Amino acid sequence: MAEALSETAKAMRPPLVKQFSIFLENKVGALLDLTRTLSDANIHVCGISVVDTADSSVVRIVVDDPDHCREVLHKAQIPTGESFVLVVELPRGPEKLDAVLRHLVAAEVNIQYTYSLMVRPRDKALLAMHCEDPEYARDVLLKAGFAVLSQKDISR
């Protein structure tokens, strides 16, 4: 019986959010070309992070329709990787980010990078986090009472 409850509890956990890592030449207009390609396909960017190096940039995005985005990027022959991020809703107040991070550190969760999202489904700030073990990080935050969002929550 305990096993059934455990499976039920697992089924109730929100799924992680798909993130695309896109490799662009580090030149003027490359980011605009990417966003125009997505916009022309009616794909909305919900979160974005850009990290540049001397000759290329890594653009990480969360979008409202990952399946369609994958097709559009493939058709446009844009080099892409996919992974999952944990998206947590931050309660109001400047100290709330600290509370999220304290829970993750206490559980020894390694956060590799993070960025905020531009959408606010319930008028609260959202933080995308790429962790070594995103499922475990999700469970830690859910147990601590934080709202973890799914792809459905951030899509239109």
C-alpha positions in Angstrom: 0.0 0.0 0.0 2.8 2.4 0.8 4.3 1.8 -2.6 1.0 2.8 -4.2 1.0 6.1 -2.3 4.6 6.7 -3.3 3.7 6.2 -7.0 0.6 8.5 -6.5 2.8 11.1 -4.9 5.3 10.8 -7.8 2.5 11.2 -10.4 1.4 14.4 -8.7 4.8 16.1 -9.1 4.8 18.8 -11.8 7.0 17.8 -14.8 10.1 19.8 -15.5 10.3 22.5 -18.1 12.1 22.0 -21.5 15.0 24.3 -22.2 16.8 24.7 -25.5 20.5 25.6 -25.7 21.1 27.2 -29.1 24.6 27.9 -30.4 24.9 31.1 -32.4 27.8 32.8 -34.0 28.9 35.8 -31.9 28.0 38.5 -34.4 25.6 41.5 -34.6 22.1 40.4 -35.4 22.4 36.7 -34.7 20.1 36.9 -31.7 17.6 39.0 -33.6 17.6 36.4 -36.4 16.8 33.7 -33.9 14.0 35.5 -32.2 12.5 36.5 -35.5 12.6 32.9 -36.6 10.7 31.9 -33.5 8.3 34.8 -33.6 7.5 34.1 -37.3 6.5 30.6 -36.2 4.3 32.0 -33.3 6.6 30.7 -30.6 6.9 32.9 -27.6 10.1 33.1 -25.6 9.3 32.9 -21.9 12.8 33.0 -20.6 16.2 33.7 -22.0 19.9 33.6 -21.0 22.8 34.5 -23.3 26.4 33.6 -22.5 29.0 34.7 -25.0 32.6 33.6 -25.7 35.1 35.0 -28.2 33.5 33.4 -31.2 30.1 32.0 -30.3 27.2 32.4 -27.9 25.0 29.9 -26.0 21.4 31.1 -25.9 19.3 29.2 -23.4 15.5 29.6 -23.9 12.3 28.4 -22.4 9.4 28.7 -24.8 5.6 28.3 -24.7 5.6 25.4 -27.2 8.7 23.2 -27.0 7.5 20.6 -29.6 6.9 23.3 -32.2 10.1 25.1 -31.3 12.1 21.9 -31.8 10.6 21.5 -35.3 11.3 25.1 -36.3 14.9 25.1 -35.0 15.5 21.8 -36.9 14.0 23.1 -40.1 16.1 26.3 -39.8 19.2 24.1 -39.2 20.0 25.9 -36.0 22.3 23.9 -33.8 20.4 23.0 -30.6 20.6 20.9 -27.5 17.7 20.2 -25.1 17.6 19.7 -21.3 15.2 20.3 -18.4 15.1 23.1 -15.9 13.3 23.4 -12.7 11.0 26.5 -12.6 10.1 27.8 -9.2 7.7 30.6 -8.3 9.3 33.0 -5.9 7.0 34.4 -3.2 7.0 38.1 -2.9 9.9 39.8 -1.0 13.6 40.1 -1.6 14.5 37.4 1.0 12.5 34.7 -0.8 15.3 33.8 -3.3 17.6 33.2 -0.3 15.0 30.9 1.2 14.8 28.8 -2.0 18.6 28.6 -2.2 19.0 27.7 1.5 16.7 24.7 1.1 18.6 23.5 -2.0 22.0 23.9 -0.3 20.8 22.1 2.8 19.8 19.2 0.5 23.2 19.4 -1.2 21.7 20.3 -4.6 24.2 21.7 -7.0 22.8 24.6 -9.1 24.8 24.9 -12.4 23.1 28.1 -13.6 19.9 30.0 -13.2 18.0 32.8 -14.9 14.7 34.5 -14.5 11.7 34.1 -16.8 9.8 36.9 -18.4 6.4 35.4 -17.9 4.5 35.8 -14.6 1.5 33.4 -14.7 0.3 34.4 -11.1 2.0 37.7 -11.1 5.1 36.4 -9.2 8.7 36.2 -10.3 9.9 32.9 -11.8 13.3 31.4 -11.6 14.6 28.7 -14.0 17.4 26.5 -12.5 19.5 23.9 -14.1 20.6 21.5 -11.4 22.6 18.3 -11.5 19.5 16.4 -10.3 16.5 18.5 -11.3 14.0 15.9 -10.1 15.5 15.8 -6.6 15.7 19.6 -6.5 12.0 19.7 -7.5 11.1 17.3 -4.7 13.1 19.3 -2.1 11.3 22.6 -3.1 7.9 21.0 -3.2 8.4 19.5 0.3 9.5 23.0 1.5 6.2 24.4 0.2 7.5 26.3 -2.8 5.4 26.3 -6.0 7.2 24.5 -8.8 5.8 25.2 -12.3 5.4 22.9 -15.2 5.5 23.6 -19.0 1.7 23.9 -18.9 1.8 26.6 -16.3 4.0 28.9 -18.4 2.5 28.2 -21.8 -0.3 30.3 -23.2 
